[in-house]
Structures are given as C-alpha cells and as structure tokens.
Amino acid sequence: MLKVLFSSTPERWESYREVLPAKLAAAGVEAEVSLTHAAEEVDYIVLAPGGPIADFAPFTKARAVMCLWAGVENVVANETLTQPLTRMVDTGLRDGMVEWVAGHVLRHHLGIDAHIANPDQCWDPVAPPLARDRPVTILGIGELGAACGQALARLGFPVTGWSRSPKDIPGLTCHHGFEGLRAALAGARIVVLLVPLTPETENLMNAATLALPAPGAVLLNPGRGALIDDDALLEALDTGQIGHATLDTFRIEPLPADHPFWSDPKVTVTPHIASETRPDTASEVIAENIRRAEAGEPLLYLVDRARGY
C-alpha cells in the first residue's frame, strides 16, 4: 500500500482526513494518508502552506511532491526538492477566483461603493458606462487568468490579456513578453494581477508600469503581494493616477496593523480570500495525479523549475 504524507498543519489535515483517502480509493489507488509517515517510507508528498517540511532530502523514496496551492514560489527554489513538483489547478480554485475578480470588477465598474457609504445623501443620477466602454487588462492568463478574462468578456468588457509566452485565448486580445506589457496596460481602466511570482515579475507594477493605465484606473491584486511596489502604488494613489486598489495578497501576511494600506481611503484590503483550495476538488486532482504516476502517465500541472511555475 502506498504511503502518502500530508505535509500541513493539523487544522488543515482535519478537512482532508476523510475526503482525500476517499478520492484516492475512487481513483483505484490503495494508499495510507497520514501526517506522520516516516520519511524513508513516503511514496508521495501532498504539500500544503504551513507544512513542516523544509528539507526533502530524507524522502528518498518519494516519487512526486504535489502542492495544494497554485503558487509554488515558496518551494520551487528549494535545492533539496529533487522530485517532480506539481501545482494545484482545480475547478474550486478556478471558480472562486472568477467570482472574486468578476465581483470586484463589477463593484468598481458600477461605482457601488459610493452608494453603500453615502452619509451626505448625495443624489447624483449619473449612470456608469456600459461594460463595453470599460477596458480590462489581466496580467497573467494561465488557468485562472484565462477563466477570469473569458467571464468578463462574456459580460461585455473588452479584455486584454498578457503572458510571458504567446497565447491565443478566445474572447481576449493577447499580448506577450515584456515588450508586450506596455501595449497590454496602455489605457486600461481596470487591471487585474494574476501572474506567478518569479524574480522577473517581482515589482511588476512599479512607478513606470503604474503610469501606463488610464488616469484613475483601478488595480486588483488577487495574485501575489510582491507583484506590486508598495511605495510606488501609494504614490500613484496619492496623485490619482490609480483611483483605487483592491488588494487580496501582500508581502507580509497578515498585513501589519501599521501598514499604510489599512488607512488609505483608496485601498480596499481583503484578507487573502480571493480563492481557496477546496478539499473536495483538490483531492480529486491529487488522486488523479497519483493514479497517473503509478500508471506511468504524465503528471498534470507539472512545474517548470526554470520558469518557476
């Protein structure tokens, strides 16, 4: 029987304790899943945020490490991790991100905040523009970004996507490479950040790139906190170049109480809730990948170590 190590906190394990073994069994995989397998006995590692493993060298038998998160920047450079590494792509993670992005795009597009908090009882009957007149740019059009872009396109928004390499996604105007970044950002009214965090994308939104969208544009970051130069964003908010920033991820989490994002009226902080890995759908992906590995089939969502995602 296979030994699967669930490397996470006991609290997270409780939500997977029953569902992951059940999904493995449904996939025809006989496995014992535990928090406490001896390293030399482990066949597969399921890696979740906050897990205790920093050194993968003792896991000499392990044939793959399967991350429960879409982002793998905290583990991909670990020199002791020599096994194949997979990232999480599942329907729950995708659908949750689409809902968060679409919800906040519509919130800003419709100007809903002004009606929720209106202490002066202002009566200003000016309708918002139609979606077709509000260009949206999504930086990062992988599994999550493409799904968000297509959902917004179905609502009528003109959506431009940007990625590292060329892509052709129905409903989106696609640019690629750092030479295409300027074209993707130029004139955008809403910008959504969903690129992976790599050395090349850290501080992707800096003083120069924040100057490219239309004046007063909205910035949404459900991706990674370090994609943004915080000081440059605060300056762009002060000048009005960026009209509002809704941020779900930060360089330090929880966001420190004295961070200026908390007190800036042009910033909305959400506590890293844009999307969550759901045990039911994530366990199906893990079970399928272990089945594939045992059958000698290619793993799903294998991480390219050179690219970092």
LUMLOTOR-433309 format. One record per atom (N, C-alpha, C): z, x, y. Coordinates in steps of 0.1 Angstrom, whole numbers, plus 5000, padded with zeros to 4 digits. Atoms other than C-alpha are relative to their C-alpha. Example, Ala and Ser with C-alpha at 12.3 -4.5 7.8 and 13.67 -1.06 7.14 Angstrom:
<rs>
500050094988
507851234955
500050095012
500049914989
507151374989
500849925011
</rs>
This chain:
<rs>
500050084988
500050005000
500050095012
500149924987
499150135035
501349995008
498950004991
501850235059
499550005014
500450024986
501250115095
501250015008
498949984990
503550245122
499849935013
500150074987
504150015151
500850085010
499249924990
505050255179
500149935013
499750074988
506650055206
501449985001
498650034999
509849915218
500449894990
499650115009
511949685195
499749865006
500250134994
511449405220
498549964998
501450045003
507649415217
499749984986
500250025014
507849455180
500349864995
499650145004
509549115177
498849915001
501250104998
506348945190
498950034990
501049965010
504249135164
500550004986
499449995013
506649135135
499449914989
500650095010
505148835117
498549995001
501450034999
501748795132
499150124996
500949885004
500349155126
499950014985
500150005014
501249155089
499149894994
500750115004
499748815086
498550025002
501449984997
496448915102
499450114991
500449905010
496249225080
499749944987
500150065013
496749015049
498749915000
501250084999
494048775062
498750084999
501249915001
491649065065
499950074987
500149945013
492349165030
500650144999
499449864999
494449475039
501449994995
498649995004
497649545020
500750115007
499449904991
499949715044
501449965003
498750024995
503549755053
500150055014
500049974986
504049745090
501550015004
498649974996
507249895105
500150095012
499749914989
508850065134
500550144996
499249885005
510450335112
499450084988
500649925011
507950485087
500250155003
499949854999
508450855080
498650055004
501249964994
505751045099
498950044989
501049955010
504151205068
499549894991
500450115008
503750865052
499049915007
500750094992
501950695080
498450014998
501550015001
498250585075
499449975013
500650054987
497650415108
501249985010
499050024989
499550405142
499449905009
500250104990
499550105164
500850045012
499449944989
500350245198
500149905012
499750094989
501950025225
500750075011
499349944989
503150105260
501550014998
498649985001
506650245260
500450054986
499749965013
506450365224
500650145000
499249875000
508450675213
499250124997
500749885005
505650905201
499450075012
500749914991
504751195223
499350114993
500649895008
503851445195
499449934988
500750065011
501251325170
499850094988
500349905010
501151645150
500749974987
499450035013
503651535123
499349894992
500650115007
501451235114
498750064993
501149935007
499251445091
499149924992
500850095009
498051155070
499349895008
500550114992
497250915099
498550015002
501550004999
493550825100
499549945013
500550054987
493450655134
501349955007
498950054991
495650565164
499349885008
500650124994
494950215178
500949955011
499250044988
496150135213
499949855002
500050154997
497249785222
499649975014
500450024986
496149845258
498650035002
501449964996
492649855274
500050145006
499949874994
493750165294
500650104991
499449905009
494350485274
500250135008
499949874992
494750735303
501350074997
498849935003
498350805293
500150074987
500049945013
497450915258
498850094997
501349945004
493851035258
500050155001
500049854998
494651385270
501050074992
499049955009
497451435245
499450104990
500649915009
496451755227
500449994986
499650025014
498451665196
499449894993
500750115006
496451355191
498650044996
501349965005
493551465169
499349894992
500650115008
492951135151
499149925009
500850094992
490350885163
500949915007
499250094991
491650675191
499249885004
500750124996
490750315198
500749935011
499450084990
491350095228
499949864997
500050155003
492049725229
499049935008
500950104994
489349485236
500149874992
499950135008
490149125226
499949885009
500350124992
489548775238
501149965009
498950044991
493048715251
500150095012
500049914989
492949025273
498849975009
501250034992
489448935285
500249875008
499950134994
490148565292
501150005011
498950004990
493448645310
499550075013
500549934988
491648895333
499049925008
500950084994
488848655340
500749895009
499350114993
491348385350
500750065013
499349944989
493348625373
499050035011
501049964990
490248755390
499349885007
500650124995
488548425394
500949925009
499050074992
491748265407
500250065014
499749944987
492348525434
498750025008
501250014992
488648545444
499949875007
500050144994
488748165450
501049985010
498950014990
492048195467
499650055014
500449944987
490648435493
498849945006
501350064995
487248275495
500349875007
499750134994
488747935503
501050005011
499049994989
491448065526
501249924997
498950095004
494147885506
501350045006
498749964995
497048105519
500349935013
499750054987
496647965554
500549854999
499650145002
497247605541
501349994993
498750005007
500147695518
501150035009
499049964990
502047865546
499549975014
500550054987
501347675578
501149955009
498850054993
504647655598
499749945013
500450064987
502847575631
499249884999
500750125003
501047285615
498650005007
501449994994
497647415627
499049914993
501050085005
494847175623
498650065004
501249934997
491647385621
499049974990
501050055010
488947195603
498750074999
501249925002
486647475596
499950034985
500249995015
485247475560
499650154997
500449875004
484847805542
498550004997
501449995004
481347935534
499849964985
500250035014
479747845501
500150144993
499849885008
480248095473
498750095001
501349934999
476548195476
499950095012
500049924988
477348345510
501150105000
498849915000
480348555499
499750114989
500349905010
479148875481
501250064994
498949945007
481549015455
499450124993
500349885007
481449365441
501150034990
499049965011
483149465408
499750144997
500249865004
483649835403
500650014986
499650005014
483749875365
499649874993
500550125007
481649645344
499950024985
499950005015
482749715309
500349864995
499750135006
484049435287
500749915010
499250084991
486549305313
499249975012
500750014988
484449365344
498849914999
501350085002
481249215330
500449854998
499650135002
483148905319
500449935013
499550054987
484748865353
498749975009
501250024991
481348915371
499249884996
500850115004
479548665350
500749875003
499350124996
482248405355
499949975015
500250024985
482048455393
498549965003
501450034998
478248445391
499749854997
500250145003
478448105374
500649915010
499450084989
480547985403
499150015013
501049994988
477648085427
500250125008
499849884992
478948415440
498950104997
500949895003
476348695444
500950124996
499149905005
477948965422
499250134998
500549865002
477149335423
501050074991
499149925009
478549555395
499650155001
500249865000
479049925394
500650074988
499449935011
479550155365
499550155000
500349865000
479350525356
498650024995
501449985005
476150485335
499349875002
500850124997
473250235338
500449894990
499750125008
473949885326
499149895005
500850114996
471949565326
500749884995
499250125003
474149255327
499449885006
500650124995
472648915331
500949935011
499350074989
473648745364
500550105010
499449904991
474749075381
498950105004
500849894995
472949325403
500850134997
499249895005
473949655387
499650135007
500249864996
474350005402
500850094992
499249915009
475550315385
500050145007
499849864995
476650675391
500650005014
499349994987
478450795422
499049995011
501050034990
475150785441
499849855002
500150144998
475150415435
501249935005
498850064995
478650355447
499949945014
500250054987
477650325483
499249875001
500850135000
475050065476
500849884994
499250115006
477449865455
501049945009
498950044990
480149855482
499549955013
500550034987
477949815512
499949845002
500050144996
478549475528
500849904991
499250095008
480849335501
501149935007
498950084993
483249065512
501250004991
498849995009
485449085481
499650124990
500249895009
485849405460
501149994989
499150005011
487449405425
499950134993
499949875007
488649725408
500349984986
499850015015
488249735370
499550124993
500549875006
487150095364
501250064992
499049925007
489050305339
500550115009
499549894992
491350565354
499750134993
500449865005
489950915349
500250095012
500049904989
490051235370
498949975011
501150034991
486751115385
500249885008
499850124993
487950775395
501349995008
498750004992
491450855409
499650015015
500350014985
491450765446
498649965003
501450044997
488050605442
499949925013
500050074987
488950375471
500850085009
499349914991
489750625498
499449965014
500450034986
489050635536
498549985001
501450014999
485350685531
499549874993
500550115007
484750415505
500649865005
499450124994
487150165521
499249955013
500850044988
484850175552
498749944997
501350055004
481850055532
499949855000
500250155000
482549685526
499949945014
500050074987
482149425554
501450015006
498750014993
484849435580
500849884996
499250115004
487749215569
499949974985
500150035014
486849235532
501350004993
498950015009
489349155505
499950104989
500049915011
490349415479
501049954989
499250045011
491649305445
500150124990
499849895010
493149565421
500849954988
499350025013
493949445386
499850114990
500349895009
492849775372
501150104998
499049895000
494950095378
500450035014
499549974987
497150175407
499450125007
500549874995
495850535411
498549995004
501350014995
492350405418
499949995015
500050014986
493450355454
500950115006
499249914991
494650605480
500849915009
499150104993
497650405492
500050025015
500049984985
497750565527
498749965006
501350044995
494050505532
499949855001
500050155000
494450145522
500849945012
499250054989
497350095546
499450015014
500749984988
495350245574
498849905002
501150094999
492350025566
500549855003
499450134997
494649715566
500449995015
499650004986
496049815600
498949985010
501150014991
492649845615
499249874999
500750125003
491349525600
498750024992
501149985009
488649695580
500149934987
499650085012
490349555549
500949885005
499350114995
491549205557
501249964992
498850035009
493849165527
499850084987
500149945013
494649345495
501049934990
499250065010
495949165464
500050104988
499849895009
497349435441
500949964988
499250035012
498549395405
500550134993
499649885006
498849765395
500350115011
499549914990
500550055412
500250144994
499849865005
501050435409
501450014993
498750005006
504750375402
500449854997
499750145003
505850055384
501450004993
500250104990
507949855391
499850075014
500349954987
506749905427
501450025007
498749974993
509650075446
500349905011
499650104990
511649845469
499650045014
500349954986
510850065499
498650035002
501449974999
507150085493
499449905011
500550094989
505249955524
499149884996
500750125005
503149725503
500849875000
499150125000
506149495500
500049935013
499850064987
506449435537
498849985008
501250024992
502849445548
499549854998
500450145002
501749085555
498649984995
501350015005
498249165545
499950054985
500049965014
499249275510
500749894991
499450085011
499949045480
500350094988
499749925012
501849215452
500249904988
499650075012
501749075417
500450104990
499349905008
503849245390
499350034987
500749965012
501249375366
499849894990
500150115009
500449035352
498649954999
501450045000
496649015357
499549964986
500450035014
496149025319
501050074991
499049955010
498349085289
499450004986
500550015013
497549175254
500849904992
499350115008
498348865232
500150054986
499849955014
499848945198
499049934990
500950075010
497648685180
498650065000
501449955000
494248805192
500050154999
500049855002
495249175194
500250044986
499749975014
496549165159
498749994991
501250015007
493149045147
499150125002
500849884997
491449345164
500550124992
499349895008
493949585148
499749994985
500250035014
493549425114
498550034996
501449985003
489749435116
499750155000
500349864999
489749805126
500650074988
499449935012
492049905097
499149964988
500950045010
489849705074
498750095000
501249924999
486749895087
500350144996
499749875004
488450225084
500150024985
499950005014
489350155048
498749994992
501350025006
485850045041
499050115003
501049894996
484250355057
499049955010
500950054990
482750145085
500450065014
499749954987
482650255122
501149925006
498950064993
485750175142
499549935013
500350074988
485549915170
500750075012
499449964988
486150035206
500650144999
499649865001
486450405198
499950075014
499949944987
487550605228
499150135000
500849874998
485150885241
501050095007
499049914994
487651165247
499450075013
500549924989
485251345271
500049915013
500150094989
484851035293
501449955004
498650044997
488550935290
500249854998
499850145003
487950575279
499049964989
</rs>
